[in-house]
Amino acid sequence: MIKKTTFAVMFGNRGFFPGSLIAQARQDMVETLQRSGYGVLLMDESLTRYGAVETPREGEAFAAFLQAHRGEYDGVILSLPNFGDETGAVAALQDAGTPIFVQAFPDELDKMSPDLRRDSFCGKLSIMDVFYQYGVKFSVLKPHTVHPSSPAFQQNIDHFARVCRVVKGMRRMTVGSIGARTTPFKTVRVDEVALQRRGVTVETFDFSEVIARVKELSLDTSACKDKAEVLRNYTSWEGVPQAAFENLTRLGVVLDQMVEEARLDAIAVRCWLELQKQLNVSVCVLMGEMNNRGVSAACEVDVANAVMMHALNLVSGKPAALLDWNNNYGDDENRCILFHCGPVPVQLMQDPGHVEEHAILAGSAGKGCTFGCQVGRIAPNNFTFGSLLTDSGATRLYLGEGTFTSDPIPADFFGCAG
């Protein structure tokens, strides 16, 4: 799910520092990035002195270069082989339109003569200061100075590439709200305008349209045949009635069609009780399969956390899952059971698990009417968690890190838990 990240690279310069360092910096930076699998865009070296940016005019030349390649780069690396010039950097990058990473080459203690010293340590501070004054957003990471050949730089660039993926993926994100929020679940109410002001569009769909499309869809279509094959290979269906499998197949095709038609990056689905009463299925396993291939799918019309799932997916390049902080774990205050009814992608599970009835909803919808819950256990691993909400026109979120352990969960615990 990770697409190649391309960086536009700009080199800063200040005239009374050695410009001779720039040619080697250019070579070192390009070789390192390409060796690490990143794409590189460089302005023609002949357009400015040393192919770097010092003056406002040279900054304008680099800005024109970025404009000509708009859409071809995901982020900009401002590399400082020497001190660099603040005014030229602002002219070059104030309209870059992407994240900017500021990197400074380190001085060497045996090369401090005027024709060899860089002073990039100080120059980076100065450029950061002036960027802040101009409102130019930028990223910096430790260590303050780092050579492209350093393992620390590799870690920095991996981090920055993730920043670029998130910014690019969230800036024009579209999330599908499929069905009205279930009345008891006021915890998932969301302000669509607050999301829109941050670049996230919410498109709403009536659930009656979904059910009508499912009922009209023939199993003889190639889409249904392909979907049935995917689902059979995704998890175990032993004991699931054929009618339920067929309706889940149709429903899976319709959800995929809606994602394609509306160009949705994520969806939040009304998952009860219309599906159980009218189609005799639960959608859990389908959302797990969508999550598994990078289309974030949240239960209970939890639009805000569908957005958060998409962000986590972008930054990690791996599937995200929607889980509840659900149960205490004995008397241990540092552990709890995270759970949901089955939309956990198999990439996060110990094994593919199996599909069965929804043990809780069956009491309301009737026995035999809730197949689609995927039962399994989450594999032990480190994970990042987060949640998003809207509040009085603002968006608020938290992030944290934890570990899924190998501690046992009672065998009669349904759904997917860790």
PEUR-V82365 format. One record per helix or strand of 3 or more residues. SS is the DSSP state (a for helix, b for strand). FROM is the first residue (numbers start at 1). LEN is the number of residues. If there is no record, write none. Layout:
<<SS,FROM,LEN> <SS,FROM,LEN>>
This chain:
<<b,6,7> <a,20,16> <b,39,4> <a,45,3> <a,49,3> <a,56,13> <b,75,6> <a,86,8> <b,99,6> <a,120,15> <a,151,21> <b,173,6> <a,186,3> <a,192,5> <b,200,6> <a,207,10> <a,222,13> <a,242,20> <b,266,4> <a,274,6> <a,284,9> <b,296,3> <a,303,14> <b,324,6> <b,332,9> <a,346,3> <b,354,4> <a,362,4> <b,371,8> <b,381,11> <b,394,11>>
